Amino acid sequence: MIAIRATAFILTVTLTVIASLNISPTAAAQADCVQSLTTTTVEESWNTGCTSEIAAPSGSGDRYARFFTFTLDADSDVTINLSSTTDTYLYLRRGTSTDGSALHENDDHNYPASTDSRIAERLVAGDYTIEATTYYAGRTGTFTLTLSSTPVSDTDPPDPDPTPTTPECLAPLPDSMTVAGNWTTSCTSDIAAPSGSGDRYARFHTFTLDSESDVTINLSSTTDTYLYLRSGTSAEGSALHENDDYNYPTTTDSRIEERLDAGTYTIESTTFAAGTTGRFTLTVTVAPVSDTSTPEPPDTPDPTPGDPTSPLPAGCTLQTFSGTSVDDSWSSDCVSRNRTDRGTHYAKFFSFTVNTRTTVDLILESRTDPYLNLIDAEGNIIEFNDDDTTFNPGSTNSGLRVILDSATYIVEATTYDGSDTGDFTLTITQPELAALQALYNATEGSNWTNSDNWLTSEPLSDWHGIQTDDEGRVTEIYLIGNNLDGEIPSELGGLYQLEGLYLARNELSGSIPAELGDLSNLNTLMLFNNELTGAIPHQLGDLGSLEVIHLSNNQLSGRIPSQLGNLENLRRLHLTVNELSGNIPTSLGSLTELRQLSIAANDLTGSIPAGIADLTKLTHIYLWNNDLSGGTFVSDLDKLTNLQWLDIGGNRIDGDDILAEIDALTELTGLGIHDSDLSDSDLQDSMDDLKALDLEFLNIRSNGLDDLQTLSQISDITTIQRLAINDNDFSGELPSSMTNLTLMRLFYFHDNGGLCAPTDDDFQDWLDGINDVRKDDNCTSGNANSAPSPSFIASGQVGAIQSAPTDANLEDSVSLQNLQQ
């Protein structure tokens, strides 16, 4: 048993075990960090001596962790709860290992009501390791871990089918396994909405599997969806599996892909936000798992590479192709039998092998007019080419780009005219496979959090994070937060069908390759939260399909390329928290489809281009903490009638000039005018306009405000959820009317001139009900000062601080940094 140091931490472990839960010791690399669960109460905390092997989902640096092993004697339904005032994260691994991929993981099981973690799964008998850690790097504190286990009996009777309240709410899936319907107010979910309060409307559909099957459930809608899967025919209780956005930000649709045992299941189709209605489409596909795992061998095996028999003409030799190119010449030793027009043609034959279905490029170059045949192992021509129109249009060279299955193939290099001789170069590459191999090797793929099937012969679509189209061409790389460490290889420019590149929240360094400008089909580029340096490649301005550029939280320098103004389909441009300098290009005023412009926390200078105010589809503008002047942009703000979020503080812009235009911004829910020479009189004169908005976020820190009457008037804006008034000159007690702000989730009023919280019970109860509070420890007494300030940011608040409800992941942690400064 590991000795317990009671002074260091407090951990309560409650075990509800109907069958015996035997605890086995483990030999862990971090011996003092791992212990077997031998008692129902253990005192514990996170400290710097015990770290997670997995990079933090947000931020860089170590996450501190503790590990607990347990053994199940029988298959059991297991529930693990991890709670703390710090935002938690939970992993469950098989065996007694503290590293490697997890069987299950969870961040917030009931956000925003809680940032605690929960894993509820049916597990087979065996040894397991729980990793209790945090969402953010560098966080310490105490936590409570609760484990309950109920053995599964083969004789347990099935749960009785509940009787639905209305047939409309719970119905069997039709034979087509597709449902198109509407959410209505008569059918509701019993699980609180991840966003907002009130009912979520839901529909429930049951289906039965006769055997173990691979099941894919897709839920799509113009509304942000949410999907649950339960066992049995119950519309209530905990879910076996759930999903919000399976491919954010490209889509907010939901998908569950799981291998399920035979039995009956219930799908709950609902929404992310409460009170949302609309039309949805639900589709389910089922593929029974075959009992035969080893395929039958083909009737006729492929010929041995290099075998000079039938598919080759007599006298010809089959050379094994190695490397990426070969130099050779034609001679009368080998005559083609596939090409007979225009006389006798000399030829050379080369074999090559494809290990997984992928794109193959073949180029035959010569001063002699060449001709290229691609042949299968039986000698049949699959493709041919005379003059290349793919790689070098206008030349007489030959070239092919083909999608090939795993097999051995033969290239016949011959000529257009008979009896021609000369030298030639044959190049054979697999550009998509080469690009993925380069990415793996350049970013220490062996140390990735998840590298399942990479560099194997499995289909590329089965490689972790890779999506392909129906032809097998790579369309998406999604490796966010996967511990990639190194530089982005230029070979990624060869992924000619790539639509989405998601490499955010890793440890990537070096520059962004200019070759990414060759990805003509790219619509989403997400590289935020890395350590990238250098200039933003102007070649990105050539990507006419690009809709999202997210490069925030790096160390990029130089100017914003004016070529980005060519991106006529761009909807989101995020360059916040970098080292960019110079003026904002006037060409950005041409981005007529732009919804979100985030270029805050750089070293930008000059006037904000007037054309930005003409981008009437803009909903979010983040320009804070630069050295910008307003120019005519500020006076034209009233054109942006769709604007929901404006944070423009920390520039050379007078806050009163911004407030003068507020009355026209009727959709505004978030406003940042911190560090803007704003006066109490300016703010009070605009209070009627602010009250007319459904304002949820207000950041007025660092303005030298000192009139408590300003706070009394702000307390009439009852929609406010997040308020930052810190670093001003307020003194005295906070107005008791502040308790009118019943929706408050975040309140920063530290670093003022002695601003105090009243000690009466009503005010203290209100303050205690706020998730995140920052105050001065010496600004109050009694109840207000009897406990330390709550944790700096509760889980889930980081994104919510800056994001509007329609885009809960926007900009991630950059707004938090803005509030802290």
GIKARA-V592875 format. One record per helix or strand. SS is the DSSP state (alpha for helix, beta for strand). FROM is the first residue (numbers start at 1). LEN is the number of residues. If there is no record, write none. Layout:
BEGIN
ss: <SS:SS>
from: <FROM:FROM>
len: <LEN:LEN>
END
This chain:
BEGIN
ss: <beta:beta:alpha:beta:beta:beta:beta:beta:beta:beta:beta:beta:beta:beta:beta:beta:beta:beta:beta:beta:beta:beta:beta:beta:beta:beta:beta:beta:beta:beta:beta:beta:beta:beta:beta:beta:beta:beta:beta:beta:beta:beta:alpha:alpha:alpha:beta:beta:beta:alpha:beta:beta:alpha:beta:beta:alpha:beta:beta:alpha:beta:beta:alpha:beta:beta:alpha:beta:beta:alpha:alpha:beta:beta:alpha:alpha:beta:alpha:alpha:beta:alpha:beta:beta:alpha:beta:beta:alpha:beta:alpha:alpha:alpha>
from: <11:15:31:34:41:45:51:58:64:66:76:88:104:117:126:136:141:144:170:178:188:195:201:203:213:225:241:254:263:273:278:318:325:335:346:348:358:370:381:398:407:422:431:445:460:466:474:485:490:500:507:514:524:531:538:548:555:562:572:579:586:596:603:610:620:627:631:637:645:652:655:662:670:680:687:697:708:722:732:736:746:755:761:772:782:797:814>
len: <2:3:3:3:2:2:1:1:1:7:8:7:3:7:9:1:2:8:3:6:1:1:1:7:9:7:3:7:9:1:11:3:6:1:1:7:8:6:5:7:9:8:12:3:3:3:5:3:5:3:4:5:3:4:5:3:4:5:3:5:5:3:5:5:3:3:5:3:3:1:5:3:3:6:5:3:7:3:2:5:3:2:8:3:4:6:7>
END
